[in-house]
Structures are given as C-alpha cells and as structure tokens.
C-alpha cells in the first residue's frame, strides 16, 4: 500500500509528489497539471548536500534499499550510487 508523501514538487513548487502506478512499479508523480515531474523511488523530503561544481546538489533524497543507503534522485549526482563512493 502506497502512502501519500505531501512533499512539495521541486520542479514546479505547486503540486506535491504522490504515489501512482507506473508501468514497471510505483512512481511518485507531481499532482500539478502540466508538470510531469516524477521519481521512481519514495522521496524523503530532504535535499542532497553533495558538493558538485562548488555548490550543493539540492535534488531530492529518495529511499534506499537494504544494501544501498538513502540516495540522490538526480542521476548525474555522485550520491546517486553512494555504495560506489
């Protein structure tokens, strides 16, 4: 059972990220019309603090797995795969 997150969308800042059924499993999509932002893993509401190019990443932190800790939702961030750092 997927629970609502009530986390503000980082892209449009109008909607919230709520669970939805995707083709390959659950997704967390923005509720605002026309936004289209989504993450594939449950967002935690915190921002990534990994330093990239002299500043903080700032993307959402998403839930990890048993073997991988909580990680960044941005696929270009080094913290996306913290187990490989």
C-alpha positions in Angstrom: 0.0 0.0 0.0 1.4 3.4 -1.1 1.1 6.2 1.4 0.9 9.9 0.3 4.1 11.9 0.8 2.8 15.5 0.9 6.3 16.6 -0.3 6.4 19.7 -2.5 7.4 19.2 -6.1 11.0 20.5 -6.6 10.3 21.3 -10.3 7.2 23.5 -10.2 6.7 24.1 -6.4 2.9 24.0 -7.0 2.0 20.3 -6.6 3.0 17.5 -4.3 4.6 14.2 -5.0 2.0 11.5 -4.6 2.1 7.7 -5.4 0.9 6.4 -8.7 1.1 3.1 -10.5 3.7 3.1 -13.3 4.3 0.5 -16.0 7.2 -1.0 -14.0 6.0 -0.4 -10.5 5.2 2.5 -8.2 6.1 6.1 -9.2 5.8 9.4 -7.2 4.4 12.0 -9.6 3.6 15.7 -9.2 -0.1 16.5 -8.8 0.1 19.9 -10.6 -1.4 19.9 -14.1 1.2 20.0 -16.8 4.2 19.4 -14.5 5.3 15.9 -15.3 8.0 15.6 -12.7 8.3 12.2 -11.1 10.7 10.0 -9.2 10.8 6.2 -9.2 11.5 5.8 -5.5 9.8 7.2 -2.4 11.0 10.7 -1.8 12.0 11.6 1.8 11.7 15.4 1.7 15.4 16.1 2.3 17.7 17.8 -0.1 21.0 16.3 -1.3 24.1 18.0 0.3 26.7 16.5 -2.0 29.0 19.3 -3.3 29.2 19.4 -7.1 31.0 22.1 -9.1 31.4 24.2 -6.0 27.8 24.1 -4.8 25.3 21.8 -3.1 23.4 19.4 -5.5 19.9 20.3 -3.9 18.0 17.4 -5.5 15.6 15.3 -3.5 16.8 12.4 -1.4 14.9 9.2 -2.1 14.6 6.0 0.0 17.4 3.5 -0.4 17.3 -0.3 -0.2 18.6 -2.9 2.2 22.1 -2.6 0.8 22.1 0.9 -0.6 21.6 3.8 1.8 19.2 6.8 1.0 20.4 8.4 -2.2 20.0 11.4 -4.5 17.2 11.4 -7.1 19.5 13.2 -9.7 21.1 10.6 -11.9 24.1 12.8 -12.6 24.9 13.2 -8.9 27.7 11.1 -7.3 25.4 10.4 -4.4 23.0 8.6 -6.7 25.1 5.5 -6.1 26.6 6.1 -2.5 27.6 2.5 -2.2 30.2 3.1 -5.0 31.7 6.2 -3.5 
